[in-house]
Every structure is written in C-alpha cells, then in structure tokens.
C-alpha cells in the first residue's frame, strides 16, 4: 500500500482497512456476520476523527466526536459479544 512494506495487520492504517474492506469480494472472504456498509461507516468515522486530532486539531475532541467514538466502540463491542467478529 503506497509503497510501504506491510508485514501484518498491525502495519495497516484505518484508511488501509477501509480500502481493503470496501471491496465486496474481500469482505465476503472474511465471512463476517456483519453489515459491511454499517461497519465501514463506523470505521470511516473513527478514521476521520483520529486524523483530525493527530494532524489538524491537537486541542482535543468535540462532544460530537466523543459521542461518535463512543457509538463506534459500542458497535464494535456488540459485534464481538455477538460473535460476529
């Protein structure tokens, strides 16, 4: 990806994950019992907030961003609890 050496999942960015999982054939290969569009929406929301904080807005999170992250965390936690991922 972009000429970088990728040795494993830890080397991928949130954007890399989003690009990889946006392809229906790759998503299908994972055999996850999760709505791909909903999963990618949460992943993209988290990526945008992360990038904003790390690159453009070092003063912190807004209440809206914090709520978005909490919603995404609850969504991902629910998926794990349900055995979907």
PDB file of N, CA, C and O in Angstrom:
ATOM      1  N   UNK A   1       0.836  -1.162   0.000  1.00  0.00           N
ATOM      2  CA  UNK A   1       0.000   0.000   0.000  1.00  0.00           C
ATOM      3  C   UNK A   1       0.891   1.239   0.000  1.00  0.00           C
ATOM      4  O   UNK A   1       1.658   1.466   0.936  1.00  0.00           O
ATOM      5  N   UNK A   2       0.783   2.011  -1.030  1.00  0.00           N
ATOM      6  CA  UNK A   2       1.545   3.250  -1.168  1.00  0.00           C
ATOM      7  C   UNK A   2       3.051   3.031  -1.051  1.00  0.00           C
ATOM      8  O   UNK A   2       3.764   3.914  -0.573  1.00  0.00           O
ATOM      9  N   UNK A   3       3.543   1.876  -1.476  1.00  0.00           N
ATOM     10  CA  UNK A   3       4.960   1.591  -1.445  1.00  0.00           C
ATOM     11  C   UNK A   3       5.507   1.220  -0.079  1.00  0.00           C
ATOM     12  O   UNK A   3       6.712   1.012   0.059  1.00  0.00           O
ATOM     13  N   UNK A   4       4.660   1.131   0.929  1.00  0.00           N
ATOM     14  CA  UNK A   4       5.104   0.749   2.261  1.00  0.00           C
ATOM     15  C   UNK A   4       5.220  -0.764   2.342  1.00  0.00           C
ATOM     16  O   UNK A   4       4.534  -1.497   1.630  1.00  0.00           O
ATOM     17  N   UNK A   5       6.086  -1.205   3.208  1.00  0.00           N
ATOM     18  CA  UNK A   5       6.200  -2.642   3.480  1.00  0.00           C
ATOM     19  C   UNK A   5       5.169  -3.007   4.536  1.00  0.00           C
ATOM     20  O   UNK A   5       5.152  -2.437   5.627  1.00  0.00           O
ATOM     21  N   UNK A   6       4.316  -3.956   4.204  1.00  0.00           N
ATOM     22  CA  UNK A   6       3.278  -4.431   5.112  1.00  0.00           C
ATOM     23  C   UNK A   6       3.641  -5.857   5.523  1.00  0.00           C
ATOM     24  O   UNK A   6       3.661  -6.767   4.694  1.00  0.00           O
ATOM     25  N   UNK A   7       3.925  -6.037   6.802  1.00  0.00           N
ATOM     26  CA  UNK A   7       4.270  -7.362   7.312  1.00  0.00           C
ATOM     27  C   UNK A   7       3.112  -8.033   8.034  1.00  0.00           C
ATOM     28  O   UNK A   7       3.143  -9.238   8.285  1.00  0.00           O
ATOM     29  N   UNK A   8       2.105  -7.262   8.362  1.00  0.00           N
ATOM     30  CA  UNK A   8       0.963  -7.822   9.067  1.00  0.00           C
ATOM     31  C   UNK A   8      -0.092  -6.769   9.308  1.00  0.00           C
ATOM     32  O   UNK A   8       0.064  -5.613   8.915  1.00  0.00           O
ATOM     33  N   UNK A   9      -1.174  -7.177   9.962  1.00  0.00           N
ATOM     34  CA  UNK A   9      -2.305  -6.285  10.204  1.00  0.00           C
ATOM     35  C   UNK A   9      -1.901  -5.037  10.994  1.00  0.00           C
ATOM     36  O   UNK A   9      -2.486  -3.971  10.801  1.00  0.00           O
ATOM     37  N   UNK A  10      -0.923  -5.154  11.869  1.00  0.00           N
ATOM     38  CA  UNK A  10      -0.503  -4.014  12.691  1.00  0.00           C
ATOM     39  C   UNK A  10       0.116  -2.901  11.853  1.00  0.00           C
ATOM     40  O   UNK A  10       0.205  -1.762  12.312  1.00  0.00           O
ATOM     41  N   UNK A  11       0.543  -3.213  10.637  1.00  0.00           N
ATOM     42  CA  UNK A  11       1.153  -2.211   9.765  1.00  0.00           C
ATOM     43  C   UNK A  11       0.119  -1.420   8.963  1.00  0.00           C
ATOM     44  O   UNK A  11       0.475  -0.469   8.268  1.00  0.00           O
ATOM     45  N   UNK A  12      -1.146  -1.801   9.051  1.00  0.00           N
ATOM     46  CA  UNK A  12      -2.199  -1.139   8.283  1.00  0.00           C
ATOM     47  C   UNK A  12      -2.777   0.040   9.053  1.00  0.00           C
ATOM     48  O   UNK A  12      -2.895   0.006  10.278  1.00  0.00           O
ATOM     49  N   UNK A  13      -3.133   1.081   8.312  1.00  0.00           N
ATOM     50  CA  UNK A  13      -3.816   2.225   8.903  1.00  0.00           C
ATOM     51  C   UNK A  13      -5.324   1.979   8.844  1.00  0.00           C
ATOM     52  O   UNK A  13      -5.782   1.041   8.192  1.00  0.00           O
ATOM     53  N   UNK A  14      -6.082   2.820   9.525  1.00  0.00           N
ATOM     54  CA  UNK A  14      -7.538   2.717   9.435  1.00  0.00           C
ATOM     55  C   UNK A  14      -8.003   2.917   7.995  1.00  0.00           C
ATOM     56  O   UNK A  14      -8.947   2.267   7.547  1.00  0.00           O
ATOM     57  N   UNK A  15      -7.342   3.811   7.280  1.00  0.00           N
ATOM     58  CA  UNK A  15      -7.668   4.022   5.867  1.00  0.00           C
ATOM     59  C   UNK A  15      -7.376   2.788   5.024  1.00  0.00           C
ATOM     60  O   UNK A  15      -8.135   2.458   4.114  1.00  0.00           O
ATOM     61  N   UNK A  16      -6.269   2.104   5.330  1.00  0.00           N
ATOM     62  CA  UNK A  16      -5.945   0.856   4.622  1.00  0.00           C
ATOM     63  C   UNK A  16      -7.038  -0.182   4.843  1.00  0.00           C
ATOM     64  O   UNK A  16      -7.485  -0.841   3.903  1.00  0.00           O
ATOM     65  N   UNK A  17      -7.462  -0.319   6.102  1.00  0.00           N
ATOM     66  CA  UNK A  17      -8.531  -1.277   6.405  1.00  0.00           C
ATOM     67  C   UNK A  17      -9.802  -0.919   5.640  1.00  0.00           C
ATOM     68  O   UNK A  17     -10.470  -1.791   5.084  1.00  0.00           O
ATOM     69  N   UNK A  18     -10.123   0.352   5.618  1.00  0.00           N
ATOM     70  CA  UNK A  18     -11.339   0.789   4.924  1.00  0.00           C
ATOM     71  C   UNK A  18     -11.245   0.464   3.434  1.00  0.00           C
ATOM     72  O   UNK A  18     -12.193  -0.066   2.855  1.00  0.00           O
ATOM     73  N   UNK A  19     -10.118   0.777   2.814  1.00  0.00           N
ATOM     74  CA  UNK A  19      -9.947   0.483   1.371  1.00  0.00           C
ATOM     75  C   UNK A  19     -10.026  -1.013   1.106  1.00  0.00           C
ATOM     76  O   UNK A  19     -10.674  -1.439   0.149  1.00  0.00           O
ATOM     77  N   UNK A  20      -9.381  -1.808   1.934  1.00  0.00           N
ATOM     78  CA  UNK A  20      -9.402  -3.261   1.730  1.00  0.00           C
ATOM     79  C   UNK A  20     -10.806  -3.831   1.893  1.00  0.00           C
ATOM     80  O   UNK A  20     -11.253  -4.641   1.081  1.00  0.00           O
ATOM     81  N   UNK A  21     -11.492  -3.408   2.936  1.00  0.00           N
ATOM     82  CA  UNK A  21     -12.803  -3.985   3.236  1.00  0.00           C
ATOM     83  C   UNK A  21     -13.929  -3.377   2.421  1.00  0.00           C
ATOM     84  O   UNK A  21     -15.055  -3.874   2.459  1.00  0.00           O
ATOM     85  N   UNK A  22     -13.649  -2.318   1.688  1.00  0.00           N
ATOM     86  CA  UNK A  22     -14.657  -1.726   0.804  1.00  0.00           C
ATOM     87  C   UNK A  22     -14.948  -2.610  -0.398  1.00  0.00           C
ATOM     88  O   UNK A  22     -16.014  -2.515  -1.005  1.00  0.00           O
ATOM     89  N   UNK A  23     -14.014  -3.452  -0.731  1.00  0.00           N
ATOM     90  CA  UNK A  23     -14.197  -4.365  -1.864  1.00  0.00           C
ATOM     91  C   UNK A  23     -15.087  -5.528  -1.425  1.00  0.00           C
ATOM     92  O   UNK A  23     -14.707  -6.294  -0.540  1.00  0.00           O
ATOM     93  N   UNK A  24     -16.271  -5.668  -2.036  1.00  0.00           N
ATOM     94  CA  UNK A  24     -17.204  -6.729  -1.618  1.00  0.00           C
ATOM     95  C   UNK A  24     -16.594  -8.129  -1.611  1.00  0.00           C
ATOM     96  O   UNK A  24     -16.918  -8.938  -0.742  1.00  0.00           O
ATOM     97  N   UNK A  25     -15.718  -8.422  -2.565  1.00  0.00           N
ATOM     98  CA  UNK A  25     -15.128  -9.765  -2.609  1.00  0.00           C
ATOM     99  C   UNK A  25     -14.205 -10.028  -1.424  1.00  0.00           C
ATOM    100  O   UNK A  25     -14.124 -11.156  -0.938  1.00  0.00           O
ATOM    101  N   UNK A  26     -13.510  -8.992  -0.959  1.00  0.00           N
ATOM    102  CA  UNK A  26     -12.651  -9.157   0.223  1.00  0.00           C
ATOM    103  C   UNK A  26     -13.503  -9.302   1.480  1.00  0.00           C
ATOM    104  O   UNK A  26     -13.212 -10.125   2.348  1.00  0.00           O
ATOM    105  N   UNK A  27     -14.553  -8.496   1.566  1.00  0.00           N
ATOM    106  CA  UNK A  27     -15.448  -8.591   2.716  1.00  0.00           C
ATOM    107  C   UNK A  27     -16.063  -9.979   2.794  1.00  0.00           C
ATOM    108  O   UNK A  27     -16.128 -10.582   3.865  1.00  0.00           O
ATOM    109  N   UNK A  28     -16.512 -10.474   1.657  1.00  0.00           N
ATOM    110  CA  UNK A  28     -17.144 -11.797   1.617  1.00  0.00           C
ATOM    111  C   UNK A  28     -16.169 -12.881   2.070  1.00  0.00           C
ATOM    112  O   UNK A  28     -16.567 -13.827   2.749  1.00  0.00           O
ATOM    113  N   UNK A  29     -14.903 -12.749   1.702  1.00  0.00           N
ATOM    114  CA  UNK A  29     -13.892 -13.746   2.076  1.00  0.00           C
ATOM    115  C   UNK A  29     -13.695 -13.822   3.587  1.00  0.00           C
ATOM    116  O   UNK A  29     -13.274 -14.858   4.103  1.00  0.00           O
ATOM    117  N   UNK A  30     -13.994 -12.740   4.299  1.00  0.00           N
ATOM    118  CA  UNK A  30     -13.853 -12.742   5.756  1.00  0.00           C
ATOM    119  C   UNK A  30     -14.957 -13.539   6.441  1.00  0.00           C
ATOM    120  O   UNK A  30     -14.800 -13.989   7.576  1.00  0.00           O
ATOM    121  N   UNK A  31     -16.066 -13.708   5.746  1.00  0.00           N
ATOM    122  CA  UNK A  31     -17.197 -14.476   6.272  1.00  0.00           C
ATOM    123  C   UNK A  31     -17.682 -13.926   7.622  1.00  0.00           C
ATOM    124  O   UNK A  31     -17.953 -14.680   8.557  1.00  0.00           O
ATOM    125  N   UNK A  32     -17.782 -12.607   7.695  1.00  0.00           N
ATOM    126  CA  UNK A  32     -18.271 -11.955   8.908  1.00  0.00           C
ATOM    127  C   UNK A  32     -19.778 -11.787   8.827  1.00  0.00           C
ATOM    128  O   UNK A  32     -20.321 -11.461   7.772  1.00  0.00           O
ATOM    129  N   UNK A  33     -20.435 -12.008   9.925  1.00  0.00           N
ATOM    130  CA  UNK A  33     -21.882 -11.847  10.000  1.00  0.00           C
ATOM    131  C   UNK A  33     -22.203 -10.418  10.439  1.00  0.00           C
ATOM    132  O   UNK A  33     -22.802 -10.191  11.490  1.00  0.00           O
ATOM    133  N   UNK A  34     -21.785  -9.455   9.600  1.00  0.00           N
ATOM    134  CA  UNK A  34     -21.903  -8.038   9.903  1.00  0.00           C
ATOM    135  C   UNK A  34     -22.257  -7.302   8.618  1.00  0.00           C
ATOM    136  O   UNK A  34     -21.798  -7.672   7.538  1.00  0.00           O
ATOM    137  N   UNK A  35     -23.072  -6.262   8.738  1.00  0.00           N
ATOM    138  CA  UNK A  35     -23.376  -5.425   7.587  1.00  0.00           C
ATOM    139  C   UNK A  35     -22.125  -4.635   7.207  1.00  0.00           C
ATOM    140  O   UNK A  35     -21.620  -3.842   8.002  1.00  0.00           O
ATOM    141  N   UNK A  36     -21.637  -4.851   6.008  1.00  0.00           N
ATOM    142  CA  UNK A  36     -20.397  -4.221   5.546  1.00  0.00           C
ATOM    143  C   UNK A  36     -20.517  -2.701   5.535  1.00  0.00           C
ATOM    144  O   UNK A  36     -19.602  -2.010   5.984  1.00  0.00           O
ATOM    145  N   UNK A  37     -21.619  -2.172   5.035  1.00  0.00           N
ATOM    146  CA  UNK A  37     -21.789  -0.726   4.926  1.00  0.00           C
ATOM    147  C   UNK A  37     -21.771  -0.071   6.309  1.00  0.00           C
ATOM    148  O   UNK A  37     -21.125   0.959   6.504  1.00  0.00           O
ATOM    149  N   UNK A  38     -22.474  -0.665   7.258  1.00  0.00           N
ATOM    150  CA  UNK A  38     -22.505  -0.119   8.619  1.00  0.00           C
ATOM    151  C   UNK A  38     -21.121  -0.196   9.270  1.00  0.00           C
ATOM    152  O   UNK A  38     -20.689   0.757   9.919  1.00  0.00           O
ATOM    153  N   UNK A  39     -20.434  -1.308   9.103  1.00  0.00           N
ATOM    154  CA  UNK A  39     -19.090  -1.480   9.651  1.00  0.00           C
ATOM    155  C   UNK A  39     -18.149  -0.416   9.082  1.00  0.00           C
ATOM    156  O   UNK A  39     -17.404   0.227   9.821  1.00  0.00           O
ATOM    157  N   UNK A  40     -18.194  -0.241   7.752  1.00  0.00           N
ATOM    158  CA  UNK A  40     -17.308   0.726   7.105  1.00  0.00           C
ATOM    159  C   UNK A  40     -17.641   2.157   7.497  1.00  0.00           C
ATOM    160  O   UNK A  40     -16.747   3.001   7.569  1.00  0.00           O
ATOM    161  N   UNK A  41     -18.912   2.444   7.750  1.00  0.00           N
ATOM    162  CA  UNK A  41     -19.296   3.784   8.186  1.00  0.00           C
ATOM    163  C   UNK A  41     -18.636   4.100   9.531  1.00  0.00           C
ATOM    164  O   UNK A  41     -18.053   5.170   9.706  1.00  0.00           O
ATOM    165  N   UNK A  42     -18.731   3.182  10.459  1.00  0.00           N
ATOM    166  CA  UNK A  42     -18.111   3.408  11.769  1.00  0.00           C
ATOM    167  C   UNK A  42     -16.592   3.516  11.640  1.00  0.00           C
ATOM    168  O   UNK A  42     -15.973   4.371  12.273  1.00  0.00           O
ATOM    169  N   UNK A  43     -16.005   2.669  10.840  1.00  0.00           N
ATOM    170  CA  UNK A  43     -14.554   2.711  10.642  1.00  0.00           C
ATOM    171  C   UNK A  43     -14.126   4.055  10.049  1.00  0.00           C
ATOM    172  O   UNK A  43     -13.128   4.632  10.479  1.00  0.00           O
ATOM    173  N   UNK A  44     -14.869   4.548   9.076  1.00  0.00           N
ATOM    174  CA  UNK A  44     -14.552   5.838   8.457  1.00  0.00           C
ATOM    175  C   UNK A  44     -14.730   6.984   9.451  1.00  0.00           C
ATOM    176  O   UNK A  44     -13.913   7.905   9.480  1.00  0.00           O
ATOM    177  N   UNK A  45     -15.775   6.941  10.258  1.00  0.00           N
ATOM    178  CA  UNK A  45     -15.973   7.981  11.278  1.00  0.00           C
ATOM    179  C   UNK A  45     -14.785   8.034  12.232  1.00  0.00           C
ATOM    180  O   UNK A  45     -14.280   9.113  12.541  1.00  0.00           O
ATOM    181  N   UNK A  46     -14.343   6.877  12.695  1.00  0.00           N
ATOM    182  CA  UNK A  46     -13.207   6.811  13.613  1.00  0.00           C
ATOM    183  C   UNK A  46     -11.935   7.314  12.927  1.00  0.00           C
ATOM    184  O   UNK A  46     -11.151   8.047  13.530  1.00  0.00           O
ATOM    185  N   UNK A  47     -11.735   6.922  11.676  1.00  0.00           N
ATOM    186  CA  UNK A  47     -10.552   7.361  10.927  1.00  0.00           C
ATOM    187  C   UNK A  47     -10.513   8.880  10.790  1.00  0.00           C
ATOM    188  O   UNK A  47      -9.469   9.499  10.993  1.00  0.00           O
ATOM    189  N   UNK A  48     -11.642   9.472  10.449  1.00  0.00           N
ATOM    190  CA  UNK A  48     -11.690  10.931  10.275  1.00  0.00           C
ATOM    191  C   UNK A  48     -11.388  11.659  11.581  1.00  0.00           C
ATOM    192  O   UNK A  48     -10.649  12.643  11.586  1.00  0.00           O
ATOM    193  N   UNK A  49     -11.948  11.187  12.672  1.00  0.00           N
ATOM    194  CA  UNK A  49     -11.690  11.819  13.968  1.00  0.00           C
ATOM    195  C   UNK A  49     -10.230  11.653  14.358  1.00  0.00           C
ATOM    196  O   UNK A  49      -9.598  12.604  14.818  1.00  0.00           O
ATOM    197  N   UNK A  50      -9.694  10.463  14.180  1.00  0.00           N
ATOM    198  CA  UNK A  50      -8.290  10.207  14.501  1.00  0.00           C
ATOM    199  C   UNK A  50      -7.383  11.146  13.715  1.00  0.00           C
ATOM    200  O   UNK A  50      -6.469  11.749  14.277  1.00  0.00           O
ATOM    201  N   UNK A  51      -7.636  11.266  12.419  1.00  0.00           N
ATOM    202  CA  UNK A  51      -6.799  12.124  11.582  1.00  0.00           C
ATOM    203  C   UNK A  51      -6.937  13.595  11.975  1.00  0.00           C
ATOM    204  O   UNK A  51      -5.952  14.333  11.970  1.00  0.00           O
ATOM    205  N   UNK A  52      -8.140  14.017  12.311  1.00  0.00           N
ATOM    206  CA  UNK A  52      -8.355  15.395  12.721  1.00  0.00           C
ATOM    207  C   UNK A  52      -7.556  15.713  13.978  1.00  0.00           C
ATOM    208  O   UNK A  52      -6.895  16.748  14.058  1.00  0.00           O
ATOM    209  N   UNK A  53      -7.620  14.831  14.943  1.00  0.00           N
ATOM    210  CA  UNK A  53      -6.917  15.056  16.206  1.00  0.00           C
ATOM    211  C   UNK A  53      -5.404  15.000  16.008  1.00  0.00           C
ATOM    212  O   UNK A  53      -4.677  15.853  16.519  1.00  0.00           O
ATOM    213  N   UNK A  54      -4.941  14.022  15.285  1.00  0.00           N
ATOM    214  CA  UNK A  54      -3.492  13.812  15.149  1.00  0.00           C
ATOM    215  C   UNK A  54      -2.816  14.807  14.211  1.00  0.00           C
ATOM    216  O   UNK A  54      -1.633  15.106  14.378  1.00  0.00           O
ATOM    217  N   UNK A  55      -3.547  15.321  13.233  1.00  0.00           N
ATOM    218  CA  UNK A  55      -2.897  16.149  12.221  1.00  0.00           C
ATOM    219  C   UNK A  55      -3.346  17.603  12.195  1.00  0.00           C
ATOM    220  O   UNK A  55      -2.590  18.470  11.757  1.00  0.00           O
ATOM    221  N   UNK A  56      -4.546  17.884  12.648  1.00  0.00           N
ATOM    222  CA  UNK A  56      -5.044  19.233  12.461  1.00  0.00           C
ATOM    223  C   UNK A  56      -5.616  19.881  13.719  1.00  0.00           C
ATOM    224  O   UNK A  56      -5.710  21.107  13.787  1.00  0.00           O
ATOM    225  N   UNK A  57      -5.990  19.104  14.689  1.00  0.00           N
ATOM    226  CA  UNK A  57      -6.698  19.651  15.838  1.00  0.00           C
ATOM    227  C   UNK A  57      -6.157  19.062  17.141  1.00  0.00           C
ATOM    228  O   UNK A  57      -6.836  18.262  17.785  1.00  0.00           O
ATOM    229  N   UNK A  58      -4.958  19.443  17.530  1.00  0.00           N
ATOM    230  CA  UNK A  58      -4.351  18.847  18.723  1.00  0.00           C
ATOM    231  C   UNK A  58      -5.033  19.250  20.033  1.00  0.00           C
ATOM    232  O   UNK A  58      -4.692  18.713  21.087  1.00  0.00           O
ATOM    233  N   UNK A  59      -5.982  20.177  19.989  1.00  0.00           N
ATOM    234  CA  UNK A  59      -6.616  20.603  21.238  1.00  0.00           C
ATOM    235  C   UNK A  59      -7.607  19.605  21.806  1.00  0.00           C
ATOM    236  O   UNK A  59      -8.056  19.777  22.940  1.00  0.00           O
ATOM    237  N   UNK A  60      -7.960  18.581  21.072  1.00  0.00           N
ATOM    238  CA  UNK A  60      -8.824  17.555  21.635  1.00  0.00           C
ATOM    239  C   UNK A  60     -10.083  17.300  20.841  1.00  0.00           C
ATOM    240  O   UNK A  60     -10.244  17.760  19.711  1.00  0.00           O
ATOM    241  N   UNK A  61     -10.966  16.552  21.467  1.00  0.00           N
ATOM    242  CA  UNK A  61     -12.187  16.114  20.811  1.00  0.00           C
ATOM    243  C   UNK A  61     -13.367  17.008  21.164  1.00  0.00           C
ATOM    244  O   UNK A  61     -13.476  17.514  22.281  1.00  0.00           O
ATOM    245  N   UNK A  62     -14.243  17.188  20.190  1.00  0.00           N
ATOM    246  CA  UNK A  62     -15.502  17.868  20.461  1.00  0.00           C
ATOM    247  C   UNK A  62     -16.458  16.862  21.103  1.00  0.00           C
ATOM    248  O   UNK A  62     -16.195  15.660  21.092  1.00  0.00           O
ATOM    249  N   UNK A  63     -17.550  17.346  21.652  1.00  0.00           N
ATOM    250  CA  UNK A  63     -18.561  16.452  22.231  1.00  0.00           C
ATOM    251  C   UNK A  63     -19.142  15.536  21.162  1.00  0.00           C
ATOM    252  O   UNK A  63     -19.418  14.366  21.431  1.00  0.00           O
ATOM    253  N   UNK A  64     -19.331  16.054  19.955  1.00  0.00           N
ATOM    254  CA  UNK A  64     -19.868  15.247  18.848  1.00  0.00           C
ATOM    255  C   UNK A  64     -18.889  14.132  18.485  1.00  0.00           C
ATOM    256  O   UNK A  64     -19.291  12.984  18.295  1.00  0.00           O
ATOM    257  N   UNK A  65     -17.595  14.477  18.389  1.00  0.00           N
ATOM    258  CA  UNK A  65     -16.587  13.462  18.071  1.00  0.00           C
ATOM    259  C   UNK A  65     -16.514  12.404  19.160  1.00  0.00           C
ATOM    260  O   UNK A  65     -16.415  11.212  18.867  1.00  0.00           O
ATOM    261  N   UNK A  66     -16.564  12.830  20.400  1.00  0.00           N
ATOM    262  CA  UNK A  66     -16.511  11.884  21.514  1.00  0.00           C
ATOM    263  C   UNK A  66     -17.714  10.943  21.477  1.00  0.00           C
ATOM    264  O   UNK A  66     -17.571   9.745  21.724  1.00  0.00           O
ATOM    265  N   UNK A  67     -18.890  11.473  21.172  1.00  0.00           N
ATOM    266  CA  UNK A  67     -20.079  10.641  21.063  1.00  0.00           C
ATOM    267  C   UNK A  67     -19.952   9.666  19.900  1.00  0.00           C
ATOM    268  O   UNK A  67     -20.348   8.507  20.020  1.00  0.00           O
ATOM    269  N   UNK A  68     -19.403  10.123  18.773  1.00  0.00           N
ATOM    270  CA  UNK A  68     -19.194   9.257  17.611  1.00  0.00           C
ATOM    271  C   UNK A  68     -18.261   8.107  17.959  1.00  0.00           C
ATOM    272  O   UNK A  68     -18.517   6.962  17.586  1.00  0.00           O
ATOM    273  N   UNK A  69     -17.180   8.408  18.672  1.00  0.00           N
ATOM    274  CA  UNK A  69     -16.240   7.357  19.075  1.00  0.00           C
ATOM    275  C   UNK A  69     -16.878   6.388  20.056  1.00  0.00           C
ATOM    276  O   UNK A  69     -16.661   5.180  19.963  1.00  0.00           O
ATOM    277  N   UNK A  70     -17.657   6.898  20.988  1.00  0.00           N
ATOM    278  CA  UNK A  70     -18.350   6.024  21.929  1.00  0.00           C
ATOM    279  C   UNK A  70     -19.349   5.121  21.202  1.00  0.00           C
ATOM    280  O   UNK A  70     -19.462   3.935  21.514  1.00  0.00           O
ATOM    281  N   UNK A  71     -20.068   5.684  20.239  1.00  0.00           N
ATOM    282  CA  UNK A  71     -21.017   4.884  19.457  1.00  0.00           C
ATOM    283  C   UNK A  71     -20.299   3.789  18.677  1.00  0.00           C
ATOM    284  O   UNK A  71     -20.754   2.646  18.643  1.00  0.00           O
ATOM    285  N   UNK A  72     -19.176   4.137  18.051  1.00  0.00           N
ATOM    286  CA  UNK A  72     -18.413   3.152  17.285  1.00  0.00           C
ATOM    287  C   UNK A  72     -17.870   2.062  18.206  1.00  0.00           C
ATOM    288  O   UNK A  72     -17.911   0.881  17.861  1.00  0.00           O
ATOM    289  N   UNK A  73     -17.363   2.453  19.375  1.00  0.00           N
ATOM    290  CA  UNK A  73     -16.826   1.466  20.324  1.00  0.00           C
ATOM    291  C   UNK A  73     -17.924   0.508  20.781  1.00  0.00           C
ATOM    292  O   UNK A  73     -17.703  -0.700  20.870  1.00  0.00           O
ATOM    293  N   UNK A  74     -19.108   1.050  21.069  1.00  0.00           N
ATOM    294  CA  UNK A  74     -20.229   0.190  21.466  1.00  0.00           C
ATOM    295  C   UNK A  74     -20.629  -0.751  20.327  1.00  0.00           C
ATOM    296  O   UNK A  74     -20.922  -1.923  20.562  1.00  0.00           O
ATOM    297  N   UNK A  75     -20.640  -0.241  19.106  1.00  0.00           N
ATOM    298  CA  UNK A  75     -20.979  -1.060  17.949  1.00  0.00           C
ATOM    299  C   UNK A  75     -19.989  -2.214  17.789  1.00  0.00           C
ATOM    300  O   UNK A  75     -20.393  -3.366  17.634  1.00  0.00           O
ATOM    301  N   UNK A  76     -18.690  -1.900  17.827  1.00  0.00           N
ATOM    302  CA  UNK A  76     -17.672  -2.940  17.672  1.00  0.00           C
ATOM    303  C   UNK A  76     -17.705  -3.922  18.842  1.00  0.00           C
ATOM    304  O   UNK A  76     -17.537  -5.126  18.644  1.00  0.00           O
ATOM    305  N   UNK A  77     -17.919  -3.419  20.055  1.00  0.00           N
ATOM    306  CA  UNK A  77     -18.020  -4.294  21.223  1.00  0.00           C
ATOM    307  C   UNK A  77     -19.213  -5.235  21.081  1.00  0.00           C
ATOM    308  O   UNK A  77     -19.109  -6.422  21.391  1.00  0.00           O
ATOM    309  N   UNK A  78     -20.335  -4.717  20.618  1.00  0.00           N
ATOM    310  CA  UNK A  78     -21.521  -5.534  20.397  1.00  0.00           C
ATOM    311  C   UNK A  78     -21.235  -6.649  19.392  1.00  0.00           C
ATOM    312  O   UNK A  78     -21.642  -7.793  19.593  1.00  0.00           O
ATOM    313  N   UNK A  79     -20.532  -6.310  18.310  1.00  0.00           N
ATOM    314  CA  UNK A  79     -20.206  -7.313  17.300  1.00  0.00           C
ATOM    315  C   UNK A  79     -19.353  -8.432  17.889  1.00  0.00           C
ATOM    316  O   UNK A  79     -19.557  -9.605  17.575  1.00  0.00           O
ATOM    317  N   UNK A  80     -18.401  -8.070  18.740  1.00  0.00           N
ATOM    318  CA  UNK A  80     -17.552  -9.072  19.381  1.00  0.00           C
ATOM    319  C   UNK A  80     -18.377  -9.930  20.329  1.00  0.00           C
ATOM    320  O   UNK A  80     -18.255 -11.154  20.323  1.00  0.00           O
ATOM    321  N   UNK A  81     -19.213  -9.301  21.141  1.00  0.00           N
ATOM    322  CA  UNK A  81     -20.047 -10.050  22.094  1.00  0.00           C
ATOM    323  C   UNK A  81     -20.989 -11.018  21.391  1.00  0.00           C
ATOM    324  O   UNK A  81     -21.256 -12.109  21.895  1.00  0.00           O
ATOM    325  N   UNK A  82     -21.491 -10.619  20.230  1.00  0.00           N
ATOM    326  CA  UNK A  82     -22.420 -11.457  19.484  1.00  0.00           C
ATOM    327  C   UNK A  82     -21.704 -12.539  18.650  1.00  0.00           C
ATOM    328  O   UNK A  82     -22.344 -13.394  18.038  1.00  0.00           O
ATOM    329  N   UNK A  83     -20.373 -12.477  18.643  1.00  0.00           N
ATOM    330  CA  UNK A  83     -19.614 -13.452  17.878  1.00  0.00           C
ATOM    331  C   UNK A  83     -19.568 -13.180  16.397  1.00  0.00           C
ATOM    332  O   UNK A  83     -19.211 -14.053  15.606  1.00  0.00           O
ATOM    333  N   UNK A  84     -19.932 -11.957  16.018  1.00  0.00           N
ATOM    334  CA  UNK A  84     -19.939 -11.611  14.602  1.00  0.00           C
ATOM    335  C   UNK A  84     -18.526 -11.387  14.069  1.00  0.00           C
ATOM    336  O   UNK A  84     -18.249 -11.624  12.893  1.00  0.00           O
ATOM    337  N   UNK A  85     -17.641 -10.930  14.944  1.00  0.00           N
ATOM    338  CA  UNK A  85     -16.238 -10.737  14.542  1.00  0.00           C
ATOM    339  C   UNK A  85     -15.338 -11.262  15.633  1.00  0.00           C
ATOM    340  O   UNK A  85     -14.115 -11.202  15.506  1.00  0.00           O
TER     341      UNK A  85
END
